[in-house]
């Protein structure tokens, strides 16, 4: 009975560690995914600002071409004034020259505004690049650390699983069979008695059952079926 009690205690302690490692193994991939997503978001913010800058530069080029066209029209009308033969034609040309001059003035204002937008977008890009490069680097470093931690957790879990199976292999046949059935249903086959309740399903354990477990007897939780263990100094 003492040997069985020691085996069950070793098994229970092992399962506590196994349970913790399994939880870490489930949580770490999500944490890695979140860190990599933050890095990707940082890259996307930089790319979006670069797009805004490119659009501002393209808009500026469009206005520059409009200015060239307007100046070309004014030059053409000015050249025609030397060839007109009537006052009506001359007046018409002067009107066109004035319209071209107004358009040139408007476009020049728009060019200045476009240049301001280019400058603002360029400054914003530099600011975002500085911030997001740091965020990207920090997130990728975090992801790498988490990946290494996942490798370590996986290795530790393999070791603990091997230890758990060694403990299971020496259990009496009927006890081992019941333990394995419980494991297939709920993951782990033992449960510590903590504060007169099962630490797995949190159902109350009768005091006399607790005393019998403490004395080295084999008992199962009446609710979840796990082998009850008391881990005391």
NULUMKOL-131130 format. One record per residue (C-alpha): x, y, z; residue in one letter. Coordinates in steps of 0.05 Angstrom, whole numbers, padded with zeros to 5 digits, always signed. Each point is the difference from the previous one (the first is absolute). Last residue first. Layout:
XYZA ...
***
This chain:
+00095+00347+00076X -00069-00008-00032X -00021-00018-00070X -00068-00034+00007X -00020-00039-00061X -00068-00020-00028X -00002-00043-00063X -00046+00033-00050X -00072-00022-00009X -00028+00069-00015X -00057-00001+00051X +00012-00053+00052X +00074+00017+00001X +00038-00065+00003X +00031-00035+00060X +00062-00042+00013X +00021-00006+00073X +00064+00030+00026X -00022+00027+00068X -00009+00070-00030X -00047-00031-00051X -00040-00031+00057X -00002+00066+00037X -00025+00036-00062X -00053-00053-00010X -00022+00009+00073X -00004+00075-00011X -00046-00007-00061X +00028+00033-00063X -00036+00063-00026X -00002+00012-00074X +00052+00048-00030X +00006-00039-00066X +00076-00003-00003X +00022+00021+00070X -00049-00048+00031X -00025+00030+00065X +00015-00005+00075X +00045+00061-00002X +00043-00028-00056X -00003-00074-00018X +00046-00007-00059X -00027-00032-00063X +00026-00056-00042X -00018-00026-00069X +00017+00058-00047X -00030+00015-00068X -00074-00004+00017X -00031-00057-00039X +00060-00039-00025X +00035+00014+00067X -00060-00029+00038X +00004-00064-00041X +00075-00004+00012X -00008+00006+00075X -00054-00054+00000X +00045-00048-00037X +00060+00017+00044X -00040-00013+00063X -00025-00066-00026X +00070-00022-00021X +00036+00022+00063X +00043+00062-00014X +00072-00011-00021X -00009+00023-00072X -00035+00064+00022X +00062+00026+00036X +00043-00013-00062X -00054+00033-00043X +00004+00063+00043X +00076+00002-00006X -00005-00005-00075X -00053+00055+00000X +00046+00042+00043X +00058-00007-00049X -00045+00014-00061X -00029+00061+00035X +00069+00027+00015X +00018-00005-00074X -00064+00034-00021X +00010+00055+00053X +00071+00012-00025X -00023+00005-00073X -00057+00046+00021X +00049+00044+00038X +00043+00006-00062X -00061+00020-00040X -00020+00050+00054X +00069+00032-00002X -00005+00005-00076X -00069+00031+00004X +00025+00052+00051X +00058+00018-00046X -00050+00007-00057X -00044+00045+00042X +00057+00044+00022X +00027+00007-00071X -00068+00016-00028X -00015+00051+00055X +00068+00033-00009X -00010+00002-00075X -00071+00026+00013X +00022+00061+00039X +00057+00023-00044X -00038-00016-00064X -00061+00037+00027X +00039+00063+00013X +00036-00002-00067X -00066-00013-00036X -00033+00058+00037X +00056+00047-00023X -00009-00024-00073X -00076+00006+00004X +00006+00071+00027X +00051+00020-00054X -00043-00031-00055X -00062+00034+00028X +00037+00067+00001X +00023-00011-00071X -00073-00013-00021X -00021+00066+00033X +00056+00036-00037X -00022-00033-00064X -00072+00019+00012X +00021+00073+00008X +00039-00005-00066X -00061-00032-00032X -00044+00059+00020X +00050+00051-00025X +00009-00038-00066X -00075-00004-00008X -00006+00075+00011X +00055+00012-00051X -00034-00046-00050X -00065+00037+00009X +00036+00066-00010X +00033-00026-00064X -00067-00025-00026X -00031+00069+00012X +00059+00034-00033X -00010-00047-00060X -00073+00019-00005X +00016+00073+00004X +00051-00007-00057X -00049-00038-00043X -00053+00053+00011X +00051+00055-00012X +00014-00029-00069X +00061-00024-00037X +00033-00049+00049X +00071-00023-00015X +00040+00031+00057X -00052-00021+00051X +00010-00073-00022X +00066-00006+00039X -00035+00020+00064X -00054-00052-00012X +00052-00055-00009X +00039+00023+00061X -00063-00002+00041X -00017-00070-00024X +00070-00025+00016X -00003+00031+00070X -00066-00036+00012X +00029-00067-00026X +00063+00008+00043X -00043+00016+00061X -00044-00061-00012X +00063-00043-00005X +00024+00027+00067X -00068-00013+00029X +00002-00073-00021X +00070-00006+00029X -00024+00025+00067X -00057-00051+00000X +00051-00055-00013X +00043+00024+00058X -00061+00000+00046X -00019-00070-00023X +00070-00025+00011X +00001+00029+00070X -00067-00033+00016X +00027-00066-00026X +00062+00007+00043X -00047+00012+00059X -00037-00064-00015X +00065-00040-00006X +00024+00026+00067X -00066-00019+00033X +00002-00068-00034X +00070-00015+00027X -00023+00017+00071X -00061-00044-00009X +00044-00057-00022X +00043+00007+00063X -00063+00001+00043X -00025-00063-00036X +00067-00034+00014X -00009+00014+00074X -00072-00025-00002X +00019-00064-00036X +00055-00014+00050X -00048+00011+00058X -00050-00048-00033X +00055-00052-00010X +00021+00010+00073X -00069-00012+00031X -00010-00074-00018X +00070-00022+00018X -00004+00041+00064X -00064-00036+00019X +00033-00066-00015X +00060+00018+00042X -00045+00017+00059X -00039-00065-00006X +00065-00040-00006X +00027+00034+00062X -00062-00018+00041X +00001-00069-00033X +00070-00014+00027X -00022+00018+00070X -00059-00047-00006X +00042-00057-00028X +00052+00008+00055X -00056-00001+00052X -00032-00060-00035X +00066-00037+00001X +00012+00016+00073X -00070-00023+00019X +00010-00064-00040X +00066-00014+00035X -00032+00013+00068X -00057-00048-00017X 
***
